[in-house]
Amino acid sequence: MKILFVGSYPPPYGGVTTHIKRLTNLLFNVGYNITILDVVNGDFKKINKNICIIPLRLKYIKLIVQSFSTANIVHIHTSGYGKYWRESLLIILSKISNNKVVITIHGGLFPEYVSKCSAVSIFCLKFWLKYSNKIIFVSCLQKNAVKKYILSKEINKFEIIPAYLPEEKGDMTNNDLKNSFVEPDKNYFNVLVMGNWLELYGLDIFIYAVKKLIDNGINLKANILIYIYSEPDLSYKMKIESLIESLNLRENVTFIPETDDTSSVYRVTDIFVRPTHTDGDAMSVREAISFGIPVIASDVCERPEGVVLFKNKDPADLAQKLQHVLDNFNFFKIHVSDSEPRAYGEKLVQIYSNLF
């Protein structure tokens, strides 16, 4: 079977690009041929005889048309943050080529976008729903937004499938990242926050929470790890760095350089914090759980079982929950080990098989 993905292949490493890479590897291992129409990067790549990446650029138009004409299924991955016309054009090309069409909507802000859509955008979204064969949402909030604002009759096409797919966890003896930390004391915990240089990822909320613990006289036995996997919004990056300096937290914070082996980041992490202001279904949360790491996350969406929730945009509540997990770490460590997340690849393979 030949699958054409429309999305982006890493780098950069984010939730959608990582999902596409892992899904590509999973399908390759069970005998699928994969072409990726990359809407972000501009370089053609032939990974092997069964996997190639074609940039969505005019100079590659012949390869793009050929990839549609030879595919059995076109799977479009989108945040759902506008540009609905682009996906609509790709659906038209898919139907001309007699492809089955699957769309996965990944974005946590998608419900907000849908609630404010113009008439043209609503028309495009209804077009998606009518002419696709399957619509996959990563959370029930997305599905409910479509039912409320689009008033679709295509509900039989809807599926909720979280984006998490397990990573090959690399060389577990690789200690390069662990050795880069200056604090060797085993009584200290490494607390990780991960995301983009964007305000919606809540880095400032996390930093204020850490400061609040320190100001309350608590001996915070924690190293703060910040892992950013995107090109920075320079103004927000400067804001965060200035905030860290102004709150005298520089000695508490370590910025981890971007790596294509994210398992190495999780292997040095004791507690994972997800302070986002909005979310779809955060792959990083499920990933942390799969490594047996206790997770604290904002209450902006449904979270996996065992995640400790704090009130969105409330650093005081986050500080309280962080201190609670630090004080009772062994309890939460044992508890999270009993709640390893499902991998959802088999469900996607079944959808492809049913459509084919």
N, C-alpha and C positions, 0 to 999 in steps of 0.2 A: 504494500500500500504506500502511496505517495502523499505526504502531508506538506502543505505550504503554510508556514507560520507567518503572520504579519505582526511585527512588533519590533523588538530590539534585542540584540545579543550582546552580552557584556564584553568589554567594559563600556560604560560604568556598571558597577554592581549595585543594583537596586532590587526591590521585590519582584518586579515584572521581568527584568532581564535575567535574574537568577532562576526564576520559574521556567522561563523559556529554555535556558541552557540545560537545566536538569531534566525537563520534559523531553528535550531533543536527545539527550543521552539515554534516557529510559527507552524511548521508541527505537533508537538505533540498535540498542541491545536486544530488542525483540524482532528486528528485521525490517523496520520501516525505512523508507527513503525520506529525508527531510530537507526542504529548502526553506530558508528564512529570508523573508523580505524585510530588510532592516530599515526602519523609518527614522533612525537617528544617525547611525554611523555611515561613513561614505566609502568604505573599502570593501571590494569584493574578496571573499575568502572561500577557499575550497578546503574544508577541514579534513575530509576523506572522501572516498568515492560515493558515499551515501549521504553526506551532509555538506551543503554549501550555503553561503550567505551572500545575498544580492542586495546592494543598497537601493532604496527607493529613490532613484535618480534618473533623469531623462536619458542619460547616455547609456543606461542599461535596459532601455525599453524593450529590446528584442528578447533579452533574457527574462525580463519580467513577464512578458506575454507568454513566452514558452513555459515558464514555471506554472502559470495558471492553466495552460492548455494540457499539461501533463499531470497535474495534481488530481487526486481523488477527492481530497477534503482541503478546504481553506479554513484555517483557524486564526481568527483575528483577535489579538490581545490588545486591549486598550484601557487607559485609565478612565475614560468616559468624561474627560475634562474638555469638552468642546471638540472642534474639528470633526463634527459628526458627518459633514459632507464628504470628508476623505474616506471614511469607512464605507459610506454609502456608495461611492464610486467603485471601491474595491468589491463590494457585494455585487454591483452590476457586472463587473468584469468576471466575477466568479460564476454568475448565472449564465452569462454568454458562453463561458467555458464549460458549462454543465457540471460545476463543482458543488458538492455539499458545503454548507457554510456553518461554522461554529464561531460564536463570539464569546470571549471571556472579558467581563468588566471587572477591573482590579481596583479602581480608585476609591479610597475612603470618602472623598469629597463628592463622589458621583450623586448621592441623594440631594446634596445642596445645589449642585449644578442643574439637576433635573427640575428642582422646584422653581428655578429662576429662568428656565429655558425660553427662548424666543419661539415664535410660531414656526419659523424655518427649522430650528433645531428639533422641535417636537415632531415636525414632519419627517425629518431624517431618522429620528429614533423609531418612529412608527414603521418606517421603511425597513430598518434593521430587523425589527420584530417580525414583520410580515415575510421577509424573504430569506431569513436565516433558518437553519434547520434546528439549531439548538443555541440557547442563550444561557451562559454560565455566569452566575454571580458568586463572588467569594464570601458574601455575607447576606443575611436576611434583610438588613437595612436597605441594601441596593434593590433587592427584589420588591420590597414593600414600596419603595419610592416609584418604581416603574408602574406598579399596580395603581398607585394613588394619582400620579400626575400624567401618565401616558394613557391610562385606561385601556390597556391592551387586552385583546381577546385571545392572545397567543400564549396563555399561561401554561398550556400543555408542553411548551418548548422550554420552560424554565427549569434550571437545575441550580442548586446551591452546592458548590464544591470549593472548599478552601484551597488556596494556592500552594500549600505546603507540600513539598516533595523532599525526601531525605537527601542529604549531601553525602558523597563519598568522603569519609571523615579523615582522609589523608594519613600521613605517617604519625601515629600517636606518640612516637618517640622524639618527634621534632620539638625541641625546646627553645628554638631561636627567639620566639616572641616572649616566652616566659623569662628567658635570661635577660631580656631588655629592660625588665622592671628593676628599679633600684631598691625596692623594699622587699627584703627576703623573709621578713618576720611572718611565720605561719599563722600568727594570731590576727593578722590583717586580712580583710576580705577585699577582693577585687570586684567593684560594682561597675557594670558596663551600661552605657547608654549608646545607642546606635541610630544612625539616620542620615538625613541630608542637612545641608546648611540652609534650612528653611524654618521659618518661625513655627509652622504647624507641627514640627517635630518636638517642640517643647523643651529644648535644651536649657532655656532660661529658667523654666519652672523647676527643672531638676537641680540646677545650680543654686537657686534660691532655697530649695529644700535642704540641700547640704549645708548651706550657710546657717540656716535656722537651727539645725542640730548643733552646730558648733557654738552658736550664740547662746544656746540653752545650757551650755556647759558640759555637753556630752562629749566624752572622749571617743571621737569617731574613728574606730579602728577600721578604716576603709581607704583603699586607693580608688580614685575615680577615673575610670577609663572611658574615653570618648572616641568612638570609631565612626568616621564620616566617609561615606563611599560615593561622593559625587563632587563635581566641580563646585566651588563655593559661590554662594551669593555673597560677594565681598563685603557688602554693608552689614549683613547679618553676622558674618564671620567676625568682623571687627567688633560688632556689638557684644558677641559672646566672649571674645578674648578680653575686651575691656571690662566686662562684667566679672570675669574670673580674677583679673588683676585688682579691680576696685574692691572686691570682697576678700582679698588676700587669700585666695584659694589656689594660687599657682602651684604650691608644693603638694597639693592634694590631687592635682589633675595630671593625667598622662594622655596625650593625643596619640592614638595608634595609627600608623601609616596604612594606606589602603593596600590590601592584599587580595590575591585571587584564591587564597586558602582561608576562607572565613572560619573554618573549623578551628584553626589555630587561635583565633580570637576567643571563641567560646571555651576552648580548653583552658584558658587562663582566667576565666570568669567564674565568680562565685554567686553573684546575684545580677540579674538582668532587669533593667528598668526601661519601660516603654511609655514616655510621658506625652505622647502625641495628642494634639487637640482634636483629631479626627482619625479614623482608621477604617480600612476595609476588613481584611482578615490578615493581620500582620504575620508574614512568614517568619520573621525574626523571633516572635513570641513562641511559635511552635518549635522553631529550631532550638531555642534555648531549652525548652522543656525536653526535647529529644536528647540533649546533653546532660539532663538531670540537674538543670540550673533553676532555682526558685525565681519566679518572675513577678514583678510589680508593674501594673499597667493602669493607664487612665480608663475610666469607666465609660468611654465614648461609644463602645460597641460590645457585642457579645464576645467574651473571651473564653479560651479553653478552660476546662475544669482545673482548679488548683491555682489559678492566677490570683494574686492579691490585688484588689482594685483600690484605687484612690480617686477622689473627686477631681474631675477634669479642671485643669488650670488652677489647682489649689496646692501651692507648695507646702503649706502647713500640714495638710492631710497626707501628702506624699512623704514629708519628713517623719510623720508619726508612723506610717506604714513601713518605711525603710528601717526605722529604729526597731520596730516590732520584729521584722524579719532578721535583722542583725542579732537581736537578743535571743531569738528562737531559731537560729539557723539550722540546727540539726533536725528539728521537727519539720521545717519546710523542705529541707533536702530529702528527707525520707518520703514525705508526702508527694513531692513532684516526681520522684522516681517511679511512683505507681501510676502515673498518668501520661505516659509517653504517647504523643499524638499519632493518629493514623496517617499513613501516606496515601494520597488520593490518586496516584498514578493509574492504578488498576481501573478506577471508575472512568477516567478519561479514555483509556484504551478500549473499554467496553462501549463507550459512546461512539468512538470512531468505528468500531466493528459493526455496531448496529446500523450506522449510517451507510457504511460501505456495502 
